[in-house]
Amino acid sequence: MILEHKDIELFGKPIFSWVVLTTPNETDVPLPSEACVAYISEGNGQSLFVQEGVDATSGNVIVSVCGRTVGHMIAKQEPGKMSAIIAHFHKEQLQKIYKNSKPKLWNELEQPVTKFTVQQAATNLIVGFFEGIGNIFKNQEAVTEDILCLKVQELILLLLQSESSPEIQLIINSLFSDRIFTFKETVDAYLFTPLSIQSLAVLTNKSLSSFKREFKRVYRTTPGAYIIDKRLERVAQLLSSSDDSITNIGYDCGFSSLEHLSRSFKSKYGVPPSKFRLDLTVKQ
């Protein structure tokens, strides 16, 4: 149940939201932005996104390329109570704030963003920033467009200098990117992520049927066959060069479960991953 939801708008769209709710909630929390940053000011550690290790822990900050995804995650979490201050990013809004220029520390993307949602413990500067936004909610009558523009620029700069989290830097850089990636660049960037073929089609701006036709033209095989083969080759490589667990290796290569990995690996190499690694150890 949403106990409290306040918005501060800039140029006709929400720029900051303050949400207090008990979970799970019947409907998604409305966060209609192209990207967002959610600062969890109160939370009980409820799991939001198991695969990415995202949870509602007080003091954490969540950065995502899709506000609606975060709104869904917040609503469907485990039972508990949480409070969050959310900053919204719309490209059209950012163009007005920056007058079609780029922020300091911005760099053009070299490859597509592949991690859509990232979490990290908020730095002291980030905590201080969102505490300041909390005070703005209490004194909205004193807020001007110029102040809000400056606050957005401050947050962008803080996130772009997050050297401990290059994934966050990539997400923020993508908001100002002029680069258009080719079909092959996009597919290759997502080979080892747990995305469905349908999701890949969306990322390349194609329908599922046109995606499959283009894939066959470029790669001379079907999406399913090519992707699974490349992921298995990567798993085999890591089994021989890494001491990481088979489960972690499988996840890092795009497999959603150990069962799926073992079944597919045995089909290609004749033995399960554990036996493959053991045989390599014996030969050394």
Beta strands, then each sheet from edge to edge (+ up, - down):
strand 1: 2-10
strand 2: 13-23
strand 3: 35-42
strand 4: 44-49
strand 5: 54-57
strand 6: 60-64
strand 7: 80-89
strand 8: 117-121
sheet 1: 1+ 2- 7+ 3- 6+ 8-
sheet 2: 4+ 5-
end
